[in-house]
């Protein structure tokens, strides 16, 4: 593979953070972790020393990006609440109250369409195997989209409330 082709495509699977510095590789390793991991496990994924990983993990823990679980050994995990908070703030910063209300309304319409189509309240209530084999793949795609739309509406609603609260007149 040429250097030109590598720059235009995705990173190689065996070394996804190869071009990043140590701090970024540790961050990436934590983001991709599915369960709490030790500093040694993160260091291995980030291709750095354990001491270096520990230094960066401590910094990320102080920022609230990772959660440090005390014990022997200490384990670290991605703090999903931090990333949700960040996403809500980003939506609130980049959108007006009217834009957020419109998006919540659009997402609600999509949710209602799925509820009507499947005659249940949530995608978790659908047994995809009740559908014929030709439709099964489409059902799984729709259920995944429905779950995503529910989450997006929740985040947009949080951002809408945040913006509405910040623009409300004060009662001095």
C-alpha positions in Angstrom: 0.0 0.0 0.0 1.4 3.4 -0.9 1.6 6.2 1.5 -0.9 8.2 -0.6 -3.5 5.4 -0.4 -2.9 5.0 3.3 -3.6 8.7 3.9 -6.9 8.5 2.0 -8.3 5.3 3.6 -9.0 4.1 7.1 -6.1 3.2 9.4 -4.9 -0.4 9.3 -6.9 -2.7 11.7 -3.8 -4.0 13.5 -2.6 -0.5 14.4 -5.5 2.0 14.3 -3.6 4.7 16.2 -0.3 4.4 14.5 0.0 8.0 13.4 -1.1 9.5 16.8 1.0 10.6 19.8 1.0 8.6 23.0 -1.7 10.8 24.7 -4.0 10.3 21.7 -3.4 6.6 21.5 -4.2 6.1 25.2 -7.4 8.2 24.7 -8.3 6.1 21.7 -7.7 2.8 23.6 -10.0 3.9 26.4 -12.7 5.0 23.9 -12.7 1.7 22.2 -12.6 -0.4 25.4 -15.7 -2.4 26.1 -15.0 -3.0 29.7 -12.8 -1.6 32.5 -9.1 -2.3 31.7 -5.8 -2.1 33.6 -3.2 0.4 32.7 -1.1 -2.5 31.4 -3.9 -3.5 29.0 -4.4 0.0 27.8 -0.7 0.5 27.4 -0.6 -2.6 25.2 -3.4 -1.4 23.0 -1.9 2.1 22.9 1.6 0.8 22.1 3.2 2.7 25.0 4.8 2.0 28.3 2.6 1.3 31.3 4.0 4.3 33.1 3.1 6.6 30.2 -0.4 5.1 30.0 -0.9 5.6 33.8 0.2 9.3 33.5 -2.4 10.0 30.7 -5.1 7.9 32.4 -4.6 10.0 35.6 -5.0 13.2 33.5 -8.2 11.8 31.8 -9.6 10.7 35.2 -9.1 14.2 36.5 -11.0 15.6 33.6 -13.8 13.1 34.1 -13.2 11.4 30.7 -12.4 8.1 32.3 -13.5 6.5 35.6 -10.8 5.1 37.8 -11.9 1.9 39.7 -9.7 1.4 42.8 -8.5 -2.1 43.5 -5.7 -4.4 42.7 -5.2 -3.8 39.9 -6.7 -0.4 39.3 -9.0 -0.4 36.3 -10.1 2.4 34.0 -13.1 2.8 31.8 -14.7 5.3 29.5 -17.1 7.7 31.3 -20.1 7.6 29.1 -21.8 10.3 31.1 -19.0 12.7 30.2 -19.5 12.1 26.5 -23.2 12.5 26.8 -22.7 15.8 28.6 -20.3 16.9 25.9 -22.8 16.0 23.1 -25.7 17.8 24.8 -23.5 20.9 25.3 -22.4 20.7 21.6 -26.0 20.5 20.5 -27.0 23.4 22.7 -24.1 25.5 21.5 -24.6 24.8 17.8 -28.4 25.0 17.6 -31.1 27.6 18.4 -34.0 26.7 20.6 -36.3 26.7 17.5 -33.9 24.3 15.7 -33.8 22.0 18.7 -37.6 22.0 19.1 -38.0 21.2 15.4 -35.5 18.3 15.6 -37.2 16.9 18.7 -40.5 17.1 16.8 -39.1 15.4 13.7 -37.6 12.6 15.8 -40.8 12.2 17.7 -42.7 11.8 14.4 -40.2 9.0 13.3 -40.7 7.3 16.7 -44.5 7.4 16.3 -44.2 5.9 12.8 -42.2 3.0 14.2 -44.7 2.5 17.1 -47.5 2.5 14.6 -45.7 0.1 12.2 -44.8 -2.4 14.9 -47.8 -1.8 17.3 -45.5 -1.6 20.3 -43.9 1.2 22.4 -40.2 0.4 21.9 -37.9 -1.6 19.7 -37.1 -3.9 22.6 -40.6 -5.2 22.5 -40.3 -6.5 18.9 -39.4 -10.1 18.2 -37.7 -9.9 14.9 -37.9 -13.6 14.4 -41.7 -13.3 14.0 -41.1 -11.8 10.5 -40.4 -13.8 7.4 -36.9 -14.4 6.3 -37.0 -12.0 3.4 -37.9 -9.1 5.7 -35.7 -10.0 8.6 -32.7 -7.9 7.7 -34.9 -4.9 7.1 -36.5 -5.4 10.5 -33.1 -5.5 12.2 -32.1 -2.3 10.4 -35.3 -0.5 11.4 -35.1 -1.6 15.0 -31.5 -0.3 15.1 -32.6 3.0 13.6 -35.6 3.2 16.0 -33.2 2.8 19.0 -30.9 5.4 17.6 -33.8 7.8 17.0 -34.9 7.4 20.6 -31.4 8.2 21.9 -31.0 11.2 19.6 -34.4 12.6 20.7 -33.4 12.2 24.3 -30.1 14.1 23.7 -31.8 16.8 21.6 -34.5 17.2 24.3 -31.8 17.6 27.0 -30.1 20.3 24.8 -33.5 22.0 24.2 -34.1 22.2 27.9 -30.6 23.5 28.5 -31.1 26.2 25.9 -34.6 27.1 27.1 -33.3 27.4 30.6 -30.4 29.6 29.6 -32.7 31.9 27.6 -35.5 32.1 30.2 -35.9 35.6 31.8 -34.5 35.8 35.3 -36.8 36.5 38.2 -34.7 39.0 40.1 
